Amino acid sequence: EIIDVVASYVRVYRKGSREVEAVFEIYGDISPLLQQVYETRNAVALQVTAVLLGLYLALFFVVRHADAVIKAQELRRRQDEASLREARQELIRSEQFHRALIEHSSDAVVLLGPDLKVKYATPADVRVLGLPEASLIGLSLTAYACEDADCVMRLVPILKDKLEELGLTELYEKVELPLSGV
């Protein structure tokens, strides 16, 4: 059987001199100590490996979860973009339809701003009033609907009542009584 030993030498000096008279060789069995060192080293290596493996698994699952979250968010983003594109296309189709409806209507329709000035006039307005469209835009409603201040005073409350009746009170609040342009 192989054993591990440690060797040491002890010198014996002659009395009163620095001359070596004898040397004792001492051996000690350190096999149990080395066995304990090997076992400790293996245990530490095993524990470190277990900790590193645990950390790796934890990071693996965190990254896997994060990847799933990112993929879900990307899918939702794409769906939202598609919905937004569809909504924009629907809005454009709706605007085109209503514009065509208004432009080809025989009714005279005027869109007014809060200052009661024309923001948009249909081709029927142009035919009825006999004015070019460019001269209608920016024209005060009272300039061609009323001839005097009394007419303006009667027209504005009627307009405000109609807006209130339609549930457009936010526009009602913005209507300003024009004092000039009559």
N, C-alpha and C positions, 0 to 999 in steps of 0.2 A: 504494500500500500504506500502511496506517495503522501508524504506529509510536508507541510510548509513550516520552515523553521526560520528563526532569526538568530544570527551569530554575532557574538560580541567578544572582544579580546580585552583582557585585563593584564597590564604589565606589572610585574613585581620588580622593584628596584633594590639593588644592594644597599644595605644600610650605610648612610652617609655618602652615597655616591649617586650619580645620575646614570649609572650603568644598569641595564636591564639584566636581571638575574634569571627571571622566568616569565612565561606568558601562559595565562589560563584562558582557554577557549570555552566560552559558555554558549550553549544552544538552548533555544526555547521554542516549543511547539506553538505556532500561531495559526494552525489550521482552523480551530473554532472561530477565531477572530476574522480570518479571511472569509470563512463561510458566512459569517454575519454581515460582512461588508458586501459580499456578492448578493445576498438576500435583500439587503437594504437597497442596493443599487437597482435590483430588479423590481422591487416594490415601488420605488420612486419613479422609475421609468414607466411602469404600468399605470401609476396614478397620473403622471403627467400626460401620458397617452390618452387615458380616459377623460381627463379634463379637456384636452385639445379636441378630442372627438366630440364631446358634449358641446363645446363652443362651436365647432364646425356645424353640427346638426342644428343648433339654435340659429346660427346665421343662415344656414340653408333654408330653414322654414321661414325666417323673417324675409329673406330675399324672395322666396317663392310667393309668400303672401303679398309682398309689395308689388311683385310682377303681376299678380292677379288683379290687384287694385288698379294698377296703371292700365292694364288691358281693359278693365271694365270702364274706367274713366275715358279712355280713348274711344271705346264703342259708344258711350253716351255722347261724347263730343261729336262724333261722326253723325249720330242720329239727330242731335240738336242742329248741326249744320244742315243736314238734309231737310229737317223740318223748317228751318229758317229759309232755306232756298225755296222750298215749296210755298211758304207763306209769302215770300217776296214775289214769286211768280203769280200767285193768286192775287196779291195786291195790285200788281201791274195789270193783270187781266181785268180786274174789277175797275181800276181807274180808266183803262182804255174803253171798257164797256160803258161806264157812266159818262165819260167824256163824249163818246160817240152818241149816246142817248141824248145828252143835252145839246150837242152841236147839231143833231139832225131833228130836234124837236121843233115843232111849230110854235111852242110857247116861248115867250120872252122871259129868260131867266138871268138874273143879275146876282153876282156874289158881292157882298159888301164887307168892308172892313169895319172895325169898331168906330172909325171916324165917319161912317156912312158914305165912304167913297168907294166907287166901283173898282173891284179887284179883277172881275171877269165878267164878260158880257157874251151872250150866245149870238150866233149869226141871226137869229130871229130878232134880237134887240137892234142889230144893225139895220135889218130890213124895216122894222117898225119905226125906228127913230130917224132913219135915213142918214145916220152919222157913221163915219168909218170907225172900226173897232178901236183903233189907236186913240181916237179922240174920246172914246167912252171910258177907257181905263184911267182911273184917277179922278174922274169927274164926280163931284158930290151928288148924291142922290137928290138932294134938294134943288140942284141946278136944273134938272130936267123934270122933276116930279112936282115941284112947287114953284109958284110964281111970287109968293109973298111970305112974310114971316109967320102969318097966321096959319098958313098951310103947313109950315115946318112944325109949328107947335102942335098941330093936330096929327101929323104924320109920325113923329117920334114916339108918342105914347102908344099908338096903334102898333108900330113895329115892336116896341118893347113888350106889349101884351102878347103879340104873336110868338115872340121868342120864349116868353114865359110859358105859354100854352104848349109849345113844343118841348119844354123841359130844357131849354138852352139858357138857363139862368146865368151861366158863366159868361155868355155873350151879352146877355141883358145888362150885366154889371159894366161891361166894357163900352156899351153904346153911349156916345157923347152927343150932347145936343149941339148941333152946328149953329153957330150964331152968325156966320158969314157965308157967302157963296149963294145967297138967295137972289 
